[in-house]
Structures are given as C-alpha cells and as structure tokens.
C-alpha cells in the first residue's frame, strides 16, 4: 500500500487498518478484473460503481477523501496489471453462499448483508440505474457479485439476490 493510501486509513486502529488495507487491495483486484467498474456514473447518485462501493465500505462522505481513496484503488489496480495478477492471501474470507444449507451464523450473515445493502439502495447510496459499458452490471449487481462471490454465468443467483434486496426494502415498509 502506498504512503498516500496509508494516510487515508490512519483513522483506523491497527486491526481495522489492516482490514481496510485488505479491502482496498481486494477492490483493486476486482477493478483489475473488470468486476468493479469506474465507467458508469449513476444518474441518481452522480457516482460510479467504484465510488459507491468505496462509500459503502469506508463510510466516506467527504468528496476529497473519496476521490483520493478511488485513486488509491485505481493505482493499486494499475500496479496489479503491471506486476501480473496474484491472489491476495492476506485474509481468507469464505464466500457467503446464496443457496443450500448454511450454518445458522452464515445464514444470519447473509440475511444481514442483504438487509444492509437494501437499506443503502433505499437511501440512494447504492444504485441500480448505471450499467457499466465494461461488464454490463450496475452498482447493485457489482456489490452483490463481490460479496457473494458470484462468478461468470451466475445470472440466476444474481437475480435471486436482487429480488431478496427488493423484498427487504418492501418488508421494511419503505
């Protein structure tokens, strides 16, 4: 992580800073792989998927900080392209399964994540009106694909997740 990126994460304690660095690196890898894009400005939020995802993960409201964090991720993605892709072994996080039998804690995590994303969609922080010209996915699609580790040709599971997000919004009385 560059000095500039480290300065952005100074507000975190040691454990949180390491996790924040992991998130920056992981998002950069997804940008490198064109799974998270920066080409699709939402007409609703006036932000790209990358910006909305960074705001979601880092709770960034200051536009200057958001832009510096965005550039940090883009520079890291460029570095990955120059050095060649290698899997991030810093922290192993098991994927959250979309269907099938889950441990009760995993099921709760999945439901909590869907509800949290739904709340952000309702608030206009995560948009679904900005398909990327690179991969065809909106911010909502990209964040669901990222968190639930949906690979190629998983449109059926993506649709199930999007429906669950919409159901969560409706069930909250929004």
N, C-alpha and C positions, 0 to 999 in steps of 0.2 A: 504494500500500500504506500502510495506516495506521501510525502510530508504534508502536502495540501489536503489530501484525503484524511490523514490522521488528525489534522487540526479541526476538521469538520466534526469529528467524532469525539472530541475532547470532553464533551459534557457527560459522557457515559462513564460508569465505574469500570474497573478493569475487565470484569466478566462481560458486561454489556458492550464494552468497546470491542472485545474480541468477537462477540456475536455480530455486532454492527459491521465489522470488517468482513466477516464471513458473508453477511447478506450483500454487501457491496460487491464482493467477488462473485458470489453466486448470480446476482442480477447481471453483472458484466458478462458472465459466461452465457447467460440466456440472450443477452443482446448480441453477442458474437454469433450465436446460433440462430439469430433472427426469430427467436421465440418471444422476446420482448422487444418492442419497436419504439422508435422515436420519430416516426414519419407521419403519424396520424393524429393531428390536432382535433380534439373533440369540439364540435360547435357549442356544446353545452358548457364545458369547463374551460375551454380555451387552453387545454394542456394535452400533451401526448400521453400515450400509454406509459412510457418510461417515467414521465413526471408524476403521473397519478399513482403509479406503483411505488415510487420513492416516497411520495407524500404519505401513502398508506403505511409503509413500513417504518418510516422515521418520524412521522407526525410533524412534518416540516410545513410551516405556514409562511415563513419568510421567503420571498421570491429569490433574493440573492443567494441564500443558503441552498435553496432548491436547485438553482442553476449551477452552483459550484459542485453540489453533490452529483447532479446529472453529468457534468463534465468529467468528474472523477470516475464515474461508471463508464462513460464513453472512452476515456483514456485507458482504463483497465481493459476494456473490450479490444481496443486497438493493440494493446500490449499482448493480449492473448493471441490475436491474429498474427502478430509479428513473431512470437515465440512458438506458436503452434499450440493447439488445444491440449490440455491435460486435465483430467478430472480433479476437482477440488476435494482433497482428502482431509481438510481441516476439521470438519464436523460432519458426522453422518447423521442425517435426519431421515427416518423411514417415511416413505410416501404414505399419504392418507388415502386409504382405499376408497373407491367410490361405491362399490357394492361388495357383497359377500359377507362372510362372518367376520366381525371385528371384535376385538377385546372391548369391554364396556368403556374403558378410558379412551380408546381410539375413536369409538363411536361418538362419545361426548365431544372430543376434539373436532371431529368432522362437522358435527352439528353446530358447535360454537363458531367455527371458522365460516361456515355458510351464513350463519346469522350475522356475524361481524361484517362480512362482505356485503350482505344485503343492506345492512344499516348504512354502509358507505355509498352504496348505489342510491339508496333513498336520499341521502344528503347531497348527492351530486358530486361526490369525491371520486367515485369510480364510474366511468361512463360506458355505455353500450351503443354509442352512436358514431363510433370512429374506427371503422375497419381499416386496417393497415394495408397499404399497397404492397408491402413486402410479404406478409403472410396471410392477409385476409381476416385477421382476428381483431376484435375490439379490445379495449382495456379489460372489460369484464372477462372476455374469453381468455385473454392472456394471463390474468391473475389466477383464474381457475385452473388453467393448464399448468401454471407454475406451481401452485400449492398442492394440487392433486396429481402432479407428475403425469399428465396425460400426454402420451406420445402421439406420433402420427396416426392418422386414421382412427381416432377416438372420438369422432364427432357425436356418436350416440351417447357416450358418457358425458361429454361436454354439454349436450342438450339436457340431460338429466340434471346436471348440476345447475345450469341456468334456470331450469324450472324450479328447483329447490330454492334458489335465491329469490325468485319471484314469489313463490309460496310463502317464504319467510317474511317478505315485505307485506304481503296481504294479511298474514296472520298477526302482524304487529298492529294492524288497524291503520296502516299508513295508506 
